[in-house]
Amino acid sequence: MEADRLNSPHTSAIFIDVLGHQLQFCQDPNSKHLGTTVWDASMVLVKFLERNCRKGRFSPSKLKGKRVIELGAGCGVAGFGMALLGCDVVSTDQTEVLPLLMRNVERNTSRIMQTISDPDSFGSIQAAELDWGNETHIKAVSPPFDYIIGTDVVYAEHLLEPLLQTIIALSGPKTTILVLYPL
């Protein structure tokens, strides 16, 4: 029995401390859609940001106002890490996952705004539909972005080409791309 695991097939919500805020992410691990579960790599990225936000390229002073797009956001954990550092984030996923993602965005944004001492320190986060390779969806999110993030997005070989096409279409000459995948 793995009592210390955050997720199990019966977990409908998990609480995660993200940069000093306890956030709640609803999930549906029994769904047929992979995006309705909080996966490990999103939590790793948030903890990486937490550990590296005191100075350097991930400090709030450097990230304030930067545009970020989260690909395959699922429950939206990684996007909240960037928004809490001052970024303006568009968390994207497929239509089937959007209701859960939007619920997490609304609930956690409200939670943050009630507890934050300086409202200007929080950037913004919104949910949008984005099917990889769909030019209409790509245009609708207004590229280019300063950062493109994705956690646990590489799970099927046939999706690699549309993912790469989407990353290129969302990028500009100074875009930083962070894709995390556990081995």
N, CA and C atoms as a LAMMPS dump frame, in Angstrom:
ITEM: TIMESTEP
0
ITEM: NUMBER OF ATOMS
549
ITEM: BOX BOUNDS ff ff ff
-5.0000000000000000e+02 5.0000000000000000e+02
-5.0000000000000000e+02 5.0000000000000000e+02
-5.0000000000000000e+02 5.0000000000000000e+02
ITEM: ATOMS id mol type element x y z
1 1 1 N 0.837 -1.187 0
2 1 2 C 0 0 0
3 1 3 C 0.879 1.246 0
4 2 1 N 0.592 2.165 -0.923
5 2 2 C 1.399 3.382 -1.053
6 2 3 C 0.647 4.551 -0.425
7 3 1 N 0.72 4.664 0.88
8 3 2 C -0.029 5.702 1.594
9 3 3 C 0.482 7.108 1.311
10 4 1 N 1.753 7.245 0.894
11 4 2 C 2.307 8.578 0.693
12 4 3 C 2.11 9.096 -0.738
13 5 1 N 1.449 8.339 -1.605
14 5 2 C 1.197 8.801 -2.975
15 5 3 C 0.108 9.861 -2.975
16 6 1 N 0.266 10.876 -3.814
17 6 2 C -0.768 11.903 -3.94
18 6 3 C -1.965 11.383 -4.723
19 7 1 N -1.718 10.507 -5.682
20 7 2 C -2.776 10.018 -6.553
21 7 3 C -3.052 8.55 -6.328
22 8 1 N -4.311 8.186 -6.468
23 8 2 C -4.714 6.791 -6.555
24 8 3 C -5.894 6.771 -7.511
25 9 1 N -6.362 5.595 -7.93
26 9 2 C -7.515 5.564 -8.839
27 9 3 C -8.781 6.166 -8.228
28 10 1 N -8.759 6.481 -6.942
29 10 2 C -9.952 7.011 -6.28
30 10 3 C -9.81 8.478 -5.875
31 11 1 N -8.691 9.104 -6.202
32 11 2 C -8.441 10.472 -5.771
33 11 3 C -9.127 11.456 -6.713
34 12 1 N -10.08 12.229 -6.2
35 12 2 C -10.782 13.19 -7.053
36 12 3 C -10.189 14.59 -6.938
37 13 1 N -9.395 14.831 -5.886
38 13 2 C -8.742 16.141 -5.734
39 13 3 C -7.462 15.947 -4.935
40 14 1 N -6.463 16.741 -5.27
41 14 2 C -5.236 16.726 -4.478
42 14 3 C -4.889 18.159 -4.112
43 15 1 N -4.236 18.305 -2.976
44 15 2 C -3.766 19.607 -2.512
45 15 3 C -2.258 19.641 -2.685
46 16 1 N -1.762 20.72 -3.274
47 16 2 C -0.327 20.867 -3.52
48 16 3 C 0.081 22.264 -3.069
49 17 1 N 1.185 22.348 -2.327
50 17 2 C 1.747 23.648 -1.984
51 17 3 C 2.555 24.133 -3.175
52 18 1 N 2.139 25.263 -3.725
53 18 2 C 2.799 25.845 -4.891
54 18 3 C 3.245 27.251 -4.524
55 19 1 N 4.546 27.432 -4.366
56 19 2 C 5.128 28.736 -4.07
57 19 3 C 4.409 29.433 -2.917
58 20 1 N 4.195 28.694 -1.843
59 20 2 C 3.606 29.258 -0.64
60 20 3 C 2.088 29.295 -0.608
61 21 1 N 1.436 28.75 -1.596
62 21 2 C -0.028 28.712 -1.652
63 21 3 C -0.49 27.266 -1.703
64 22 1 N -1.476 26.925 -0.872
65 22 2 C -2.028 25.579 -0.982
66 22 3 C -3.148 25.61 -2.015
67 23 1 N -2.926 24.907 -3.114
68 23 2 C -3.893 24.875 -4.194
69 23 3 C -4.55 23.501 -4.251
70 24 1 N -5.777 23.487 -4.748
71 24 2 C -6.516 22.235 -4.881
72 24 3 C -6.763 21.988 -6.361
73 25 1 N -6.37 20.817 -6.826
74 25 2 C -6.572 20.452 -8.218
75 25 3 C -7.521 19.27 -8.293
76 26 1 N -8.694 19.522 -8.879
77 26 2 C -9.645 18.441 -9.108
78 26 3 C -9.108 17.594 -10.248
79 27 1 N -9.356 16.305 -10.159
80 27 2 C -8.933 15.411 -11.218
81 27 3 C -9.948 14.289 -11.341
82 28 1 N -9.832 13.564 -12.416
83 28 2 C -10.696 12.42 -12.649
84 28 3 C -9.832 11.277 -13.175
85 29 1 N -9.132 10.582 -12.261
86 29 2 C -8.211 9.544 -12.708
87 29 3 C -8.9 8.357 -13.381
88 30 1 N -10.211 8.252 -13.263
89 30 2 C -10.93 7.159 -13.92
90 30 3 C -11.407 7.521 -15.325
91 31 1 N -11.159 8.772 -15.732
92 31 2 C -11.553 9.224 -17.067
93 31 3 C -10.705 8.516 -18.116
94 32 1 N -11.244 8.426 -19.333
95 32 2 C -10.458 7.839 -20.432
96 32 3 C -9.457 8.839 -21.005
97 33 1 N -9.5 10.097 -20.537
98 33 2 C -8.585 11.127 -21.025
99 33 3 C -7.413 11.276 -20.056
100 34 1 N -6.195 11.178 -20.585
101 34 2 C -4.993 11.255 -19.741
102 34 3 C -4.852 12.609 -19.057
103 35 1 N -5.431 13.655 -19.632
104 35 2 C -5.278 15 -19.097
105 35 3 C -6.069 15.28 -17.84
106 36 1 N -6.841 14.325 -17.368
107 36 2 C -7.662 14.584 -16.188
108 36 3 C -7.02 14.061 -14.906
109 37 1 N -5.718 13.801 -14.96
110 37 2 C -4.96 13.35 -13.796
111 37 3 C -3.766 14.276 -13.603
112 38 1 N -3.425 14.578 -12.356
113 38 2 C -2.207 15.338 -12.063
114 38 3 C -1.038 14.356 -12.168
115 39 1 N -0.167 14.597 -13.143
116 39 2 C 0.985 13.718 -13.372
117 39 3 C 2.216 14.274 -12.665
118 40 1 N 3.166 13.395 -12.384
119 40 2 C 4.346 13.743 -11.591
120 40 3 C 5.174 14.891 -12.171
121 41 1 N 5.36 14.921 -13.485
122 41 2 C 6.251 15.931 -14.075
123 41 3 C 5.751 17.352 -13.823
124 42 1 N 4.424 17.554 -13.722
125 42 2 C 3.92 18.908 -13.447
126 42 3 C 4.326 19.354 -12.05
127 43 1 N 4.307 18.415 -11.111
128 43 2 C 4.722 18.751 -9.742
129 43 3 C 6.228 18.972 -9.682
130 44 1 N 6.986 18.238 -10.48
131 44 2 C 8.439 18.423 -10.529
132 44 3 C 8.762 19.818 -11.069
133 45 1 N 8.054 20.253 -12.121
134 45 2 C 8.313 21.586 -12.671
135 45 3 C 7.993 22.667 -11.645
136 46 1 N 6.88 22.525 -10.935
137 46 2 C 6.519 23.513 -9.914
138 46 3 C 7.598 23.574 -8.829
139 47 1 N 8.085 22.436 -8.391
140 47 2 C 9.124 22.414 -7.348
141 47 3 C 10.447 22.962 -7.89
142 48 1 N 10.741 22.723 -9.167
143 48 2 C 11.922 23.308 -9.804
144 48 3 C 11.816 24.838 -9.788
145 49 1 N 10.644 25.355 -10.163
146 49 2 C 10.44 26.811 -10.156
147 49 3 C 10.583 27.368 -8.75
148 50 1 N 10.017 26.663 -7.787
149 50 2 C 10.103 27.083 -6.387
150 50 3 C 11.557 27.175 -5.933
151 51 1 N 12.333 26.173 -6.298
152 51 2 C 13.737 26.115 -5.877
153 51 3 C 14.595 27.15 -6.597
154 52 1 N 14.202 27.544 -7.805
155 52 2 C 15.035 28.442 -8.615
156 52 3 C 14.469 29.849 -8.782
157 53 1 N 13.458 30.223 -7.989
158 53 2 C 12.825 31.53 -8.184
159 53 3 C 13.467 32.644 -7.366
160 54 1 N 14.439 32.331 -6.538
161 54 2 C 15.046 33.374 -5.696
162 54 3 C 15.927 34.32 -6.509
163 55 1 N 16.559 33.772 -7.563
164 55 2 C 17.424 34.59 -8.404
165 55 3 C 17.505 33.956 -9.783
166 56 1 N 18.079 34.665 -10.712
167 56 2 C 18.266 34.109 -12.041
168 56 3 C 17.032 34.212 -12.917
169 57 1 N 17.013 33.407 -13.969
170 57 2 C 15.994 33.542 -15.013
171 57 3 C 14.583 33.214 -14.554
172 58 1 N 14.416 32.534 -13.422
173 58 2 C 13.078 32.195 -12.939
174 58 3 C 12.641 33.051 -11.75
175 59 1 N 13.332 34.159 -11.533
176 59 2 C 12.921 35.062 -10.45
177 59 3 C 11.712 35.875 -10.923
178 60 1 N 10.803 36.207 -9.999
179 60 2 C 9.624 36.988 -10.379
180 60 3 C 9.974 38.296 -11.103
181 61 1 N 11.09 38.916 -10.748
182 61 2 C 11.46 40.174 -11.414
183 61 3 C 11.763 39.954 -12.899
184 62 1 N 12.278 38.777 -13.239
185 62 2 C 12.571 38.472 -14.65
186 62 3 C 11.344 37.919 -15.384
187 63 1 N 10.433 37.287 -14.644
188 63 2 C 9.285 36.637 -15.285
189 63 3 C 8.033 37.515 -15.365
190 64 1 N 7.988 38.584 -14.581
191 64 2 C 6.792 39.432 -14.529
192 64 3 C 6.357 39.846 -15.93
193 65 1 N 5.109 39.523 -16.269
194 65 2 C 4.553 39.918 -17.555
195 65 3 C 4.947 39.054 -18.736
196 66 1 N 5.782 38.05 -18.527
197 66 2 C 6.161 37.156 -19.636
198 66 3 C 4.945 36.33 -20.041
199 67 1 N 4.823 36.082 -21.326
200 67 2 C 3.719 35.264 -21.85
201 67 3 C 4.151 33.804 -21.898
202 68 1 N 3.308 32.963 -21.311
203 68 2 C 3.599 31.532 -21.208
204 68 3 C 2.423 30.757 -21.776
205 69 1 N 2.712 29.716 -22.526
206 69 2 C 1.664 28.79 -22.938
207 69 3 C 2.024 27.411 -22.403
208 70 1 N 1.044 26.783 -21.768
209 70 2 C 1.217 25.435 -21.239
210 70 3 C 0.49 24.482 -22.188
211 71 1 N 1.24 23.574 -22.78
212 71 2 C 0.669 22.593 -23.705
213 71 3 C 0.258 21.345 -22.937
214 72 1 N -0.875 20.777 -23.297
215 72 2 C -1.349 19.578 -22.608
216 72 3 C -1.449 19.809 -21.118
217 73 1 N -2.058 20.926 -20.72
218 73 2 C -2.06 21.369 -19.325
219 73 3 C -2.736 20.392 -18.381
220 74 1 N -3.709 19.647 -18.872
221 74 2 C -4.421 18.731 -17.988
222 74 3 C -5.12 19.484 -16.877
223 75 1 N -4.689 19.255 -15.655
224 75 2 C -5.301 19.901 -14.49
225 75 3 C -4.761 21.308 -14.247
226 76 1 N -3.645 21.683 -14.895
227 76 2 C -3.141 23.054 -14.836
228 76 3 C -2.086 23.354 -13.789
229 77 1 N -1.485 22.348 -13.204
230 77 2 C -0.53 22.561 -12.11
231 77 3 C 0.661 23.419 -12.542
232 78 1 N 1.326 23.054 -13.612
233 78 2 C 2.544 23.765 -14.036
234 78 3 C 2.249 25.23 -14.388
235 79 1 N 1.117 25.471 -15.02
236 79 2 C 0.743 26.841 -15.368
237 79 3 C 0.606 27.728 -14.145
238 80 1 N 0.077 27.162 -13.05
239 80 2 C -0.047 27.957 -11.826
240 80 3 C 1.318 28.308 -11.259
241 81 1 N 2.3 27.432 -11.416
242 81 2 C 3.652 27.762 -10.966
243 81 3 C 4.168 29.002 -11.669
244 82 1 N 3.957 29.085 -12.971
245 82 2 C 4.421 30.246 -13.741
246 82 3 C 3.592 31.491 -13.412
247 83 1 N 2.276 31.348 -13.254
248 83 2 C 1.423 32.497 -12.936
249 83 3 C 1.776 33.084 -11.572
250 84 1 N 2.109 32.216 -10.618
251 84 2 C 2.482 32.708 -9.287
252 84 3 C 3.815 33.453 -9.298
253 85 1 N 4.593 33.293 -10.349
254 85 2 C 5.839 34.049 -10.498
255 85 3 C 5.636 35.307 -11.342
256 86 1 N 4.381 35.613 -11.689
257 86 2 C 4.077 36.853 -12.391
258 86 3 C 3.816 36.732 -13.876
259 87 1 N 3.841 35.518 -14.408
260 87 2 C 3.622 35.328 -15.843
261 87 3 C 2.14 35.37 -16.194
262 88 1 N 1.863 35.704 -17.447
263 88 2 C 0.514 35.62 -18.005
264 88 3 C 0.447 34.318 -18.792
265 89 1 N -0.319 33.376 -18.262
266 89 2 C -0.302 31.993 -18.738
267 89 3 C -1.592 31.648 -19.48
268 90 1 N -1.432 30.955 -20.595
269 90 2 C -2.553 30.328 -21.289
270 90 3 C -2.324 28.823 -21.151
271 91 1 N -3.167 28.166 -20.351
272 91 2 C -3.085 26.714 -20.166
273 91 3 C -4.01 26.069 -21.181
274 92 1 N -3.467 25.182 -22
275 92 2 C -4.247 24.621 -23.102
276 92 3 C -4.368 23.108 -23.001
277 93 1 N -5.47 22.623 -23.554
278 93 2 C -5.669 21.183 -23.679
279 93 3 C -6.799 20.945 -24.671
280 94 1 N -7.14 19.679 -24.852
281 94 2 C -8.208 19.296 -25.777
282 94 3 C -9.576 19.59 -25.164
283 95 1 N -10.584 19.668 -26.013
284 95 2 C -11.954 19.977 -25.611
285 95 3 C -12.432 19.147 -24.431
286 96 1 N -12.158 17.848 -24.456
287 96 2 C -12.664 16.949 -23.419
288 96 3 C -12.105 17.278 -22.038
289 97 1 N -10.938 17.875 -21.979
290 97 2 C -10.275 18.166 -20.712
291 97 3 C -10.597 19.585 -20.221
292 98 1 N -11.041 20.458 -21.113
293 98 2 C -11.243 21.868 -20.773
294 98 3 C -12.156 22.132 -19.573
295 99 1 N -13.293 21.442 -19.414
296 99 2 C -14.138 21.757 -18.241
297 99 3 C -13.405 21.577 -16.916
298 100 1 N -12.63 20.512 -16.783
299 100 2 C -11.863 20.278 -15.554
300 100 3 C -10.766 21.331 -15.402
301 101 1 N -10.059 21.634 -16.478
302 101 2 C -9.006 22.649 -16.447
303 101 3 C -9.584 24.014 -16.062
304 102 1 N -10.714 24.383 -16.656
305 102 2 C -11.33 25.683 -16.34
306 102 3 C -11.777 25.731 -14.879
307 103 1 N -12.294 24.63 -14.366
308 103 2 C -12.703 24.592 -12.952
309 103 3 C -11.496 24.801 -12.041
310 104 1 N -10.372 24.153 -12.362
311 104 2 C -9.164 24.326 -11.559
312 104 3 C -8.622 25.75 -11.66
313 105 1 N -8.668 26.335 -12.852
314 105 2 C -8.197 27.712 -13.033
315 105 3 C -9.051 28.671 -12.198
316 106 1 N -10.364 28.541 -12.3
317 106 2 C -11.256 29.449 -11.558
318 106 3 C -11.103 29.287 -10.054
319 107 1 N -11.14 28.048 -9.576
320 107 2 C -11.069 27.796 -8.128
321 107 3 C -9.744 28.289 -7.551
322 108 1 N -8.637 27.967 -8.206
323 108 2 C -7.336 28.335 -7.642
324 108 3 C -7.012 29.811 -7.814
325 109 1 N -7.464 30.429 -8.888
326 109 2 C -7.272 31.875 -9.036
327 109 3 C -8.011 32.597 -7.922
328 110 1 N -9.228 32.19 -7.653
329 110 2 C -10.009 32.794 -6.576
330 110 3 C -9.315 32.596 -5.231
331 111 1 N -8.818 31.397 -4.994
332 111 2 C -8.115 31.069 -3.75
333 111 3 C -6.869 31.963 -3.58
334 112 1 N -6.119 32.125 -4.658
335 112 2 C -4.902 32.939 -4.612
336 112 3 C -5.245 34.403 -4.351
337 113 1 N -6.237 34.927 -5.066
338 113 2 C -6.586 36.342 -4.935
339 113 3 C -7.112 36.676 -3.534
340 114 1 N -7.684 35.698 -2.841
341 114 2 C -8.174 35.922 -1.479
342 114 3 C -7.041 35.936 -0.456
343 115 1 N -5.938 35.271 -0.765
344 115 2 C -4.881 35.123 0.231
345 115 3 C -3.617 35.924 -0.072
346 116 1 N -3.505 36.455 -1.279
347 116 2 C -2.254 37.113 -1.679
348 116 3 C -2.204 38.537 -1.111
349 117 1 N -1.035 38.934 -0.629
350 117 2 C -0.906 40.278 -0.052
351 117 3 C -0.706 41.334 -1.135
352 118 1 N -0.024 40.975 -2.228
353 118 2 C 0.214 41.908 -3.33
354 118 3 C -0.39 41.326 -4.603
355 119 1 N -1.601 41.775 -4.99
356 119 2 C -2.255 41.215 -6.178
357 119 3 C -1.432 41.345 -7.453
358 120 1 N -0.52 42.314 -7.501
359 120 2 C 0.31 42.483 -8.689
360 120 3 C 1.384 41.404 -8.825
361 121 1 N 1.636 40.645 -7.754
362 121 2 C 2.662 39.609 -7.833
363 121 3 C 2.156 38.379 -8.593
364 122 1 N 0.84 38.229 -8.676
365 122 2 C 0.25 37.122 -9.425
366 122 3 C 0.006 37.594 -10.843
367 123 1 N 0.46 36.824 -11.807
368 123 2 C 0.226 37.184 -13.209
369 123 3 C -1.224 36.937 -13.562
370 124 1 N -1.452 36.015 -14.456
371 124 2 C -2.814 35.617 -14.807
372 124 3 C -2.757 34.218 -15.396
373 125 1 N -3.908 33.561 -15.417
374 125 2 C -3.985 32.239 -16.031
375 125 3 C -5.372 32.072 -16.607
376 126 1 N -5.406 31.554 -17.816
377 126 2 C -6.673 31.273 -18.476
378 126 3 C -6.556 29.952 -19.223
379 127 1 N -7.686 29.323 -19.466
380 127 2 C -7.714 28.046 -20.173
381 127 3 C -8.168 28.268 -21.609
382 128 1 N -7.59 27.501 -22.532
383 128 2 C -7.973 27.596 -23.941
384 128 3 C -7.826 26.231 -24.605
385 129 1 N -8.641 26.016 -25.614
386 129 2 C -8.54 24.776 -26.38
387 129 3 C -7.376 24.876 -27.354
388 130 1 N -6.587 23.808 -27.419
389 130 2 C -5.507 23.747 -28.408
390 130 3 C -5.224 22.291 -28.739
391 131 1 N -5.65 21.91 -29.931
392 131 2 C -5.273 20.601 -30.472
393 131 3 C -3.986 20.818 -31.251
394 132 1 N -2.973 20.04 -30.944
395 132 2 C -1.678 20.213 -31.585
396 132 3 C -1.816 20.083 -33.092
397 133 1 N -1.206 21.02 -33.792
398 133 2 C -1.245 21.032 -35.243
399 133 3 C -2.439 21.782 -35.822
400 134 1 N -3.379 22.199 -35
401 134 2 C -4.57 22.908 -35.467
402 134 3 C -4.227 24.393 -35.62
403 135 1 N -4.121 24.846 -36.858
404 135 2 C -3.684 26.225 -37.124
405 135 3 C -4.66 27.265 -36.578
406 136 1 N -5.951 26.967 -36.587
407 136 2 C -6.953 27.895 -36.053
408 136 3 C -6.759 28.072 -34.551
409 137 1 N -6.552 26.968 -33.838
410 137 2 C -6.325 27.029 -32.388
411 137 3 C -5.032 27.773 -32.081
412 138 1 N -3.993 27.508 -32.862
413 138 2 C -2.692 28.163 -32.653
414 138 3 C -2.822 29.672 -32.839
415 139 1 N -3.489 30.084 -33.915
416 139 2 C -3.691 31.513 -34.187
417 139 3 C -4.493 32.18 -33.066
418 140 1 N -5.477 31.451 -32.529
419 140 2 C -6.383 32.003 -31.512
420 140 3 C -5.669 32.36 -30.206
421 141 1 N -4.532 31.722 -29.908
422 141 2 C -3.807 32.02 -28.663
423 141 3 C -2.749 33.117 -28.85
424 142 1 N -2.644 33.662 -30.043
425 142 2 C -1.788 34.821 -30.346
426 142 3 C -0.305 34.607 -30.044
427 143 1 N 0.343 33.691 -30.771
428 143 2 C 1.79 33.53 -30.59
429 143 3 C 2.522 34.762 -31.112
430 144 1 N 3.801 34.922 -30.807
431 144 2 C 4.671 33.982 -30.097
432 144 3 C 4.621 34.18 -28.575
433 145 1 N 5.152 33.193 -27.865
434 145 2 C 5.211 33.21 -26.407
435 145 3 C 6.657 33.3 -25.942
436 146 1 N 6.84 33.85 -24.742
437 146 2 C 8.176 33.91 -24.152
438 146 3 C 8.609 32.524 -23.669
439 147 1 N 7.641 31.771 -23.126
440 147 2 C 7.911 30.419 -22.626
441 147 3 C 6.838 29.472 -23.131
442 148 1 N 7.263 28.283 -23.512
443 148 2 C 6.353 27.188 -23.82
444 148 3 C 6.699 26.08 -22.837
445 149 1 N 5.685 25.649 -22.066
446 149 2 C 5.934 24.584 -21.094
447 149 3 C 5.023 23.398 -21.381
448 150 1 N 5.524 22.229 -21.079
449 150 2 C 4.733 21.013 -21.216
450 150 3 C 5.279 19.962 -20.273
451 151 1 N 4.387 19.312 -19.547
452 151 2 C 4.807 18.258 -18.626
453 151 3 C 4.044 16.979 -18.951
454 152 1 N 4.77 15.895 -19.073
455 152 2 C 4.18 14.6 -19.416
456 152 3 C 3.365 14.664 -20.703
457 153 1 N 3.834 15.419 -21.69
458 153 2 C 3.095 15.537 -22.945
459 153 3 C 3.546 14.536 -23.999
460 154 1 N 4.68 13.895 -23.8
461 154 2 C 5.19 12.942 -24.781
462 154 3 C 4.81 11.533 -24.316
463 155 1 N 3.632 11.063 -24.769
464 155 2 C 3.173 9.749 -24.326
465 155 3 C 2.755 8.843 -25.476
466 156 1 N 2.725 9.372 -26.697
467 156 2 C 2.375 8.551 -27.857
468 156 3 C 3.176 9.054 -29.054
469 157 1 N 3.854 8.139 -29.719
470 157 2 C 4.764 8.517 -30.802
471 157 3 C 4.069 9.286 -31.921
472 158 1 N 2.823 8.957 -32.243
473 158 2 C 2.126 9.633 -33.341
474 158 3 C 1.814 11.103 -33.026
475 159 1 N 1.964 11.503 -31.766
476 159 2 C 1.709 12.897 -31.391
477 159 3 C 2.965 13.772 -31.465
478 160 1 N 4.125 13.158 -31.639
479 160 2 C 5.369 13.935 -31.635
480 160 3 C 5.425 14.961 -32.759
481 161 1 N 5.043 14.569 -33.966
482 161 2 C 5.102 15.502 -35.101
483 161 3 C 4.152 16.685 -34.906
484 162 1 N 2.86 16.473 -34.547
485 162 2 C 2.001 17.639 -34.304
486 162 3 C 2.463 18.48 -33.111
487 163 1 N 3.029 17.841 -32.085
488 163 2 C 3.558 18.594 -30.946
489 163 3 C 4.707 19.493 -31.405
490 164 1 N 5.635 18.954 -32.166
491 164 2 C 6.763 19.739 -32.662
492 164 3 C 6.29 20.876 -33.568
493 165 1 N 5.347 20.606 -34.472
494 165 2 C 4.806 21.654 -35.346
495 165 3 C 4.172 22.778 -34.52
496 166 1 N 3.471 22.384 -33.458
497 166 2 C 2.803 23.367 -32.597
498 166 3 C 3.82 24.212 -31.841
499 167 1 N 4.846 23.574 -31.301
500 167 2 C 5.89 24.305 -30.58
501 167 3 C 6.562 25.321 -31.505
502 168 1 N 6.865 24.907 -32.728
503 168 2 C 7.5 25.821 -33.692
504 168 3 C 6.569 26.991 -34.01
505 169 1 N 5.277 26.704 -34.207
506 169 2 C 4.316 27.752 -34.558
507 169 3 C 4.082 28.736 -33.404
508 170 1 N 4.259 28.283 -32.171
509 170 2 C 4.047 29.138 -30.996
510 170 3 C 5.305 29.897 -30.587
511 171 1 N 6.439 29.558 -31.191
512 171 2 C 7.737 30.115 -30.798
513 171 3 C 8.087 31.375 -31.555
514 172 1 N 8.918 32.178 -30.893
515 172 2 C 9.56 33.32 -31.522
516 172 3 C 11.06 33.119 -31.374
517 173 1 N 11.854 34.087 -31.823
518 173 2 C 13.308 33.91 -31.765
519 173 3 C 13.872 33.81 -30.344
520 174 1 N 13.14 34.301 -29.339
521 174 2 C 13.665 34.273 -27.963
522 174 3 C 12.844 33.373 -27.034
523 175 1 N 12.053 32.484 -27.6
524 175 2 C 11.207 31.603 -26.79
525 175 3 C 12.056 30.564 -26.067
526 176 1 N 11.75 30.355 -24.785
527 176 2 C 12.358 29.284 -23.997
528 176 3 C 11.34 28.154 -23.9
529 177 1 N 11.779 26.937 -24.163
530 177 2 C 10.9 25.772 -24.163
531 177 3 C 11.312 24.831 -23.037
532 178 1 N 10.348 24.519 -22.166
533 178 2 C 10.584 23.583 -21.065
534 178 3 C 9.612 22.423 -21.21
535 179 1 N 10.131 21.246 -21.533
536 179 2 C 9.294 20.051 -21.632
537 179 3 C 9.876 19.021 -20.682
538 180 1 N 9.063 18.593 -19.724
539 180 2 C 9.503 17.618 -18.738
540 180 3 C 8.796 16.301 -18.964
541 181 1 N 9.577 15.233 -18.889
542 181 2 C 9.032 13.894 -19.068
543 181 3 C 9.841 12.943 -18.2
544 182 1 N 9.184 12.201 -17.305
545 182 2 C 9.953 11.283 -16.45
546 182 3 C 10.398 10.053 -17.219
547 183 1 N 11.624 9.632 -16.973
548 183 2 C 12.118 8.407 -17.608
549 183 3 C 11.807 7.217 -16.734
